[in-house]
Amino acid sequence: MKRILSLIASAALVLSLCACGGSGAPSSAVSAAASSAISGAMEGKKISVMTPYLSSVTTNQMVGELQSGLEAEGASVTVIDTANDFAALASRIEDVVAARTDAIVLVSADPSQVENQLQEAFDAGIPVFGCDSGYIDGMQVNATSDNHQMGELITNYLFNDLMGGQGTVVALTHRPHPGVVKRCEAFDELLAAQKGITLITEQHVPAEQPINDAQDIVENLLTANPEKGSITAIWCGWDEPAIGATQACQEAGRDEILIVGVDGNEQAVSLIKGDTNLKATVAQNFQGMVDIVVEQMGKLFAGQTIQPGDMYAEATLITKENAG
């Protein structure tokens, strides 16, 4: 029954995000000044928004906001999801290049895994943008958070403020994702500098059903570590595993375990406000990322010069004190 309820809750959250186009903030694509500078530049442009991770709540949010923002500027947007299949993503990139799309936006995907196909886009003169993805030479702009800095922010808060530099920690990760891997690298560095904190295990959480999979993983870990205090904290590379871990701890009566995540999705923030095991997250500014992509793409199509590379949208630490 708990699996059914969890699936219903997750599906409802994804559907609500699809319906409202994101976090509830208006999908104003760019500032008034920027919009004036690029007015009409994207009218009639065919944009391919591509991701292997549309089932992820936060990726779904960004894709919805991208579609709204680009269409508000007059573009025609096609959303392509390959359901966690990078081979299919590579094939679909080849398809849109052959169809002469005007631009590609890669969302929450490591471009190095489809580098050969992206090179075909570069060779064809098709600009490629990233939204919370990595950056490789040839791309225009990747709008993202400073994921290493976010990893430092949440890990320092866990290790110092919550754990007081002592105890044991479990890490739930997904290192194929370029953003999550940078957070994991910050975790690794700060853990190595700690004398009083021991890593029990790192567990990979698949992207397909991260809430349910994390719940299963943590249930098994709690069975293997039944004594209260045997696990001090669970560090999660993004919020959905943190939600699953929280569900497992609550059902097992393990309210002493501290849990943190990253992303600031609505369900996670609600759990933080509800005084559960989930104590903190770092809210990414997904609307800010979308604004960067839309603005930079508009500038490019308007004939302006843009600076290639990563561009960062500011992130914020959320705890019970500032969760609203």
Secondary structure, DSSP 8 states (H G I E B T S, - for coil): -HHHHHHHHHHHHHHHHHHHTSSSS----S-HHHHHHHTTTTTT-EEEEEES-TTSHHHHHHHHHHHHHHHHTT-EEEEEE-TT-HHHHHHHHHHHHHTT-SEEEEESS-GGGGHHHHHHHHHTT--EEEESS---TT--EEEE--HHHHHHHHHHIIIIIISTT-EEEEEEE-TTSHHHHHHHHHHHHHHHT-SSEEEEEEEE--SSSHHHHHHHHHHHHHHHS-STTS--EEEESSHHHHHHHHHHHHHTT-TT-EEE-SB--HHHHHHHHTTSSEEEEEE--HHHHHHHHHHHHHHHHTT-----EEEE---EEEETTT--
